Amino acid sequence: MSGAIWVLNGPNLNRLGTREPEIYGTTTLAEIEAWCREEAGARDLVFRQTHSEAEMIDWIHEAIDTGAAGLAINPAAFTFQSMAVMDALKMASAPVIELHISNIHTRGPRYTDSLMSEVVTAIVAGLGARGYPLAVRALIDMDADRA
């Protein structure tokens, strides 16, 4: 078994459950974390949320420096504006999954130009909150394939 699976969440995702439920559903971030931990089983899982671009970058560096087996990131608004987060993700040698609850490609022009998509291994979008444990499973499987 390799390093931990990291799940990082960007700005406003702490408001899941009440924020625009017609787009993001009614599942809370705490419920999503529980699903991810269940999917990870005995595997170490780091689950975090921040509104700070600098903190997100520090966490990506920490994941890389501690030998993360994989990283799932819902960059939220950082998706479209943060070259700094994108540059940090480029340093990862482990698989990285860009994760979105909604299908960003059907939400209009402001939501379709992801900077992260250029540097990630895979993208999960439009599966709702249930995309999170699927991303965790995919990272575990990719890590096993690399072993």
Buried (B, 14 or more C-beta within 10 A) or exposed (E): EBBBBBBBBBBBBBEBBEEEEEEBBEBBBEBBBEBBBEBBEEBBBBBBBBBEBEEBBEBBEEBBEEEBBBBBBBBBEBBBEBEBBBEBBEEBEBBBBBBBBBEBBEBEEEBEEBBBBEBBBBBBBBBBBBBBBBBBBBBBEBBEEEE
